[in-house]
Amino acid sequence: LQKLSSRGADKAMINMITLALRGKKIGFDRVIKMIDEMVATLQTEQDDDNHKKEYCSVQLDTTEDKKKVLETSVSDREVAIENAKEGIAKSTEEIAALKAGIGELDKMVLEATQQRKDENEDFKDKMASDTAAKELLNFAKNRLNQFYNPKAVAKSSTSALFLQVSAHTHSMEAPPPPPETFGAYSKKSEDNMGVIAMMDLLIADLDKDMVEAETEEKDAQIDYEVAMKRSVEKRVKDSKSLVEKESIKGDLEAAVEMHVESKEAEQKELMATVRYMQSLHLECDWLLKYFDVRKEARNSEIDALGNAKAVLRGADFSLLQTDGYAL
C-alpha cells in the first residue's frame, strides 16, 4: 500500500484497502470495484499512450519523408533554374551570332550584286567601245584600200571597172612612160599597205579582247549565280536555325518561370511542414522518451492493485513481496 501511495494512486481507495486489511468492517465489494476502476483507468491511459505513440511515430516519419522530398524538389528546382538560365544565355549568344551572320550575308549579297552590275556595265561599255573602234578601223581600212588596194573592194565593182578600163584602153594610144616620181608613189603605196596590215592587227587584237571580255563576263555571271544560290541556301538554313534557337530560348524562359513558381510554392509547403514537425516534436517527444518508463510503471501499478484485490478476496499474497516502480 505504501508503494501504491508513492506511485500516486487514489488515496481514498488506499485508505479503504488499509482499513480492510486492518480488519475494519467496510464493504469490500465497493473497494474491489474502485480497484477495478483504477485498473481500467490505467489500462485506458496505456491504450491512449499506445495510440499516441503510434500516431506520433507515423506522423513524424511521414512528415520527415515529406520534408526530405520537398527539400530534394527545391534543390532540383534550383539546379533546373540554373541550367535553364545557362541555356538561355547560350541561346542568346547563338541567336545574336546568327542574326549578325545573316546581316553580314545580306550585306555581302548586296555588295556582290552591285559589283556584278558594275562589272556588267563595264563589259557593255567595253564591248561598245571596242565595237566602235573596230568599225572605225574597218572604215579607215576600206578607205585606204579604195586608193591603194582596189582589189580589196567589192568584186562586182572591180569587174565593171575592168570592162570600162579595157574599152578605154583600146580606144587610146599607149600610155607615156611613167614620170620620174613613180618610184616615190610605189613606195607610198607600200607604206600604206603596211598601215592596213597594222589595222588588221589592231582589229584582230580587238576581236581577241572582245572574246576574252565575253568569256570573263560569262564566267563572272556563272560565279555570281553560284554564289547567290549558295547565299540563299545558307540564309534559309540560318533563318531556320534562328527560328529554332528562338523557340528553344522561349521554352527555356517558360521553364524558368515555371520552376521559379513551383520552387516558391514548394518552399512555402516546406516551411509549413517544418513548423508542423516542430509542433509534433513538442507534442510527442516527451511521450516517446518516457513511453517505456510510463508503461512499466502502469504495469507495476496494475500488478499491485491486482495483489490488493486478491488480498481483499482472501487470497494468500503478501504486499511486502510486490516489486514496482514509481511513476
C-alpha positions in Angstrom: 0.0 0.0 0.0 2.9 2.3 0.7 4.2 1.6 -2.8 0.8 2.4 -4.4 0.6 5.6 -2.4 4.1 6.6 -3.5 3.0 6.0 -7.2 0.2 8.5 -6.9 -2.7 6.0 -6.6 -6.1 7.2 -5.3 -5.6 8.0 -1.6 -9.3 7.3 -0.7 -9.1 3.9 -2.3 -5.8 3.2 -0.5 -7.3 4.2 2.9 -10.2 1.8 2.3 -7.9 -1.0 1.5 -5.8 -0.2 4.5 -8.8 -0.3 6.8 -9.9 -3.5 5.3 -6.5 -5.1 5.9 -6.7 -3.9 9.5 -9.9 -5.8 10.0 -12.3 -2.9 9.9 -15.8 -3.7 8.7 -16.0 -1.9 5.3 -17.8 -3.2 2.2 -15.1 -4.9 0.2 -17.2 -5.0 -2.9 -17.0 -1.2 -3.1 -13.3 -1.3 -2.6 -12.8 -4.0 -5.2 -14.9 -2.0 -7.6 -12.7 1.0 -7.1 -9.6 -1.1 -7.7 -11.2 -2.4 -10.9 -11.9 1.2 -12.0 -8.4 2.2 -11.3 -7.0 -0.7 -13.3 -9.4 0.2 -16.1 -8.2 3.8 -16.0 -4.6 2.7 -16.1 -5.3 0.4 -19.0 -7.1 3.2 -20.8 -4.2 5.6 -20.2 -1.9 3.0 -21.6 -4.1 2.4 -24.6 -4.1 6.2 -25.2 -0.3 6.3 -24.9 -0.1 3.3 -27.3 -2.3 5.1 -29.8 -0.5 8.4 -29.3 2.9 6.7 -29.8 1.7 5.1 -33.0 0.3 8.4 -34.2 3.4 10.3 -33.3 5.7 7.7 -34.9 3.7 7.6 -38.1 3.3 11.4 -38.3 6.9 12.1 -37.6 8.1 9.5 -40.2 5.6 10.8 -42.8 6.4 14.4 -42.1 10.2 13.7 -42.2 9.8 11.9 -45.5 7.7 14.8 -46.9 10.3 17.3 -45.7 13.1 15.3 -47.4 11.1 15.1 -50.6 10.4 18.8 -50.6 14.0 19.7 -49.8 15.1 17.5 -52.7 12.5 19.0 -55.0 13.5 22.6 -54.1 17.2 21.7 -54.7 16.3 20.1 -58.1 14.3 23.2 -59.0 17.3 25.4 -58.2 19.5 23.2 -60.4 16.9 23.3 -63.2 16.6 27.1 -63.0 20.4 27.4 -63.1 20.7 25.1 -66.1 17.8 26.8 -67.9 19.4 30.2 -67.3 22.7 28.9 -68.8 20.8 27.6 -71.7 19.1 31.0 -72.2 22.5 32.7 -72.1 23.9 30.3 -74.7 20.8 30.6 -76.9 21.0 34.4 -76.7 24.7 34.3 -77.9 23.8 31.9 -80.7 20.8 34.0 -81.8 23.0 37.1 -81.8 25.6 35.3 -83.8 23.0 34.0 -86.3 21.5 37.4 -86.7 24.9 39.0 -87.2 25.8 36.3 -89.8 22.5 36.8 -91.7 23.1 40.6 -91.7 26.6 40.2 -92.9 25.4 37.7 -95.6 22.8 40.1 -96.8 25.4 42.9 -96.9 27.8 40.6 -98.9 24.9 39.8 -101.3 24.2 43.4 -101.9 27.8 44.2 -102.4 28.3 41.3 -104.8 25.1 42.2 -106.7 26.3 45.8 -107.1 29.7 44.6 -108.1 28.2 42.3 -110.7 26.1 45.2 -112.1 29.2 47.4 -112.2 31.2 44.7 -114.0 28.3 44.1 -116.4 28.1 47.9 -117.2 31.9 47.9 -117.7 31.6 44.9 -120.0 28.9 46.6 -122.0 30.9 49.8 -122.2 34.0 47.9 -123.3 32.1 46.0 -125.9 30.5 49.2 -127.2 33.9 50.9 -127.2 35.7 48.0 -128.9 32.9 47.6 -131.4 33.1 51.3 -132.3 36.9 51.2 -132.6 36.6 48.1 -134.8 34.1 49.8 -137.0 36.2 52.9 -137.3 39.3 50.8 -138.2 37.3 48.9 -140.8 36.1 52.1 -142.2 39.6 53.6 -142.4 40.9 50.3 -143.8 38.3 50.4 -146.6 39.1 54.0 -147.4 42.7 53.1 -147.8 42.0 50.0 -149.8 40.0 52.1 -152.2 43.1 54.1 -153.1 45.9 51.6 -152.6 44.4 48.2 -152.9 41.3 48.4 -155.1 41.2 44.6 -155.4 40.0 44.6 -151.8 36.9 46.5 -152.9 33.8 44.5 -153.9 34.3 42.1 -156.8 31.3 43.4 -158.7 32.7 46.9 -158.7 36.0 45.6 -159.8 34.6 43.7 -162.8 32.6 46.6 -164.0 35.6 48.9 -163.7 37.8 46.4 -165.5 35.4 46.4 -168.5 35.4 50.2 -168.6 39.2 50.4 -168.4 39.6 47.8 -171.2 37.3 49.7 -173.6 39.1 52.9 -172.9 42.5 51.3 -173.4 41.6 50.0 -176.9 40.5 53.5 -178.0 43.6 55.2 -176.7 47.2 55.1 -177.6 49.8 53.5 -175.4 50.4 55.5 -172.3 53.5 57.5 -171.9 56.4 56.3 -169.8 55.9 56.9 -166.1 57.2 60.1 -164.5 60.3 60.2 -162.5 58.3 60.2 -159.3 56.7 56.8 -159.9 59.2 55.2 -157.6 58.0 57.6 -154.9 54.4 56.7 -155.5 55.3 53.0 -155.4 56.9 53.5 -152.0 53.9 55.4 -150.8 51.7 52.5 -151.7 53.9 50.1 -149.9 53.8 52.3 -146.8 50.0 52.4 -146.8 49.8 48.7 -147.3 51.8 48.4 -144.0 49.3 50.7 -142.3 46.5 48.5 -143.5 48.3 45.4 -142.1 48.7 47.3 -138.8 45.0 48.0 -138.8 44.3 44.3 -139.4 46.4 43.5 -136.4 44.5 46.1 -134.3 41.2 44.7 -135.4 42.4 41.2 -134.6 43.5 42.4 -131.1 40.1 44.0 -130.6 38.4 40.7 -131.7 40.6 38.8 -129.2 40.0 41.3 -126.5 36.2 41.2 -127.1 36.2 37.4 -127.0 38.2 37.4 -123.7 35.8 40.0 -122.3 32.8 37.9 -123.3 34.4 34.8 -121.6 35.2 36.8 -118.5 31.7 38.2 -118.4 30.2 34.7 -118.8 32.4 33.2 -116.1 31.7 36.1 -113.7 28.0 35.7 -114.2 28.2 32.0 -113.6 30.2 32.6 -110.4 27.7 35.2 -109.3 24.8 32.9 -109.8 26.5 30.1 -107.9 27.4 32.5 -105.1 23.8 33.8 -104.9 22.4 30.2 -104.9 24.7 29.3 -102.0 23.9 32.5 -100.2 20.2 31.8 -100.5 20.7 28.2 -99.2 22.8 29.5 -96.3 20.3 32.2 -95.4 17.4 29.7 -95.5 19.4 27.3 -93.2 20.5 30.1 -90.8 16.9 31.5 -90.7 15.6 28.1 -89.9 18.2 27.7 -87.2 17.4 31.1 -85.9 13.7 30.2 -85.5 14.7 27.0 -83.7 17.0 28.8 -81.3 14.4 31.5 -80.5 11.9 28.7 -79.9 14.3 26.9 -77.6 15.0 30.2 -75.8 11.3 30.8 -75.3 10.8 27.3 -73.9 13.7 27.8 -71.5 12.3 31.1 -70.4 8.9 29.5 -69.8 10.7 26.7 -67.9 12.5 29.1 -65.7 9.2 30.9 -64.9 7.5 27.6 -64.1 10.4 26.3 -62.0 10.5 29.6 -60.0 6.8 29.4 -59.3 7.0 25.8 -58.3 10.0 26.4 -56.1 8.2 29.2 -54.3 5.2 27.0 -53.7 7.4 24.1 -52.5 9.4 26.4 -50.2 6.1 27.6 -48.6 5.0 24.0 -48.2 8.4 23.1 -46.8 8.2 25.8 -44.2 4.7 24.7 -43.2 6.0 21.1 -43.0 8.9 22.2 -40.8 6.5 24.1 -38.5 4.2 21.1 -38.3 7.2 18.8 -37.5 8.2 21.2 -34.7 4.7 21.0 -33.2 4.9 17.2 -33.5 8.1 17.2 -31.6 6.6 19.4 -28.9 3.7 17.1 -28.7 5.4 13.7 -29.0 9.0 13.9 -27.8 8.2 13.7 -24.1 5.8 10.8 -24.6 8.2 8.9 -26.9 11.1 9.5 -24.5 9.3 8.2 -21.4 6.9 5.8 -23.0 8.6 2.6 -21.8 9.0 4.0 -18.3 5.4 5.0 -18.0 4.3 1.7 -19.4 6.4 -0.2 -16.9 5.1 1.9 -14.1 1.5 1.4 -15.0 2.0 -2.4 -15.3 3.5 -2.3 -11.8 0.5 -0.4 -10.5 -1.9 -2.8 -12.2 0.0 -5.8 -10.7 0.0 -4.1 -7.2 -3.7 -3.4 -7.5 -4.3 -6.9 -8.6 -2.5 -8.2 -5.5 -4.5 -5.9 -3.3 -7.7 -7.1 -4.8 -6.7 -10.7 -4.2 -5.9 -9.9 -0.6 -9.3 -8.4 -0.2 -10.8 -11.6 -1.5 -8.8 -13.7 0.9 -6.0 -14.7 -1.4 -2.7 -15.5 0.2 -0.4 -12.8 -1.2 2.0 -10.6 0.6 2.1 -7.0 -0.4 5.6 -6.8 1.0 6.9 -9.0 -1.8 5.4 -6.8 -4.6 8.0 -5.1 -6.8 7.2 -1.9 -8.7 8.4 1.4 -10.0 7.3 4.8 -9.2 5.8 7.0 -11.9 
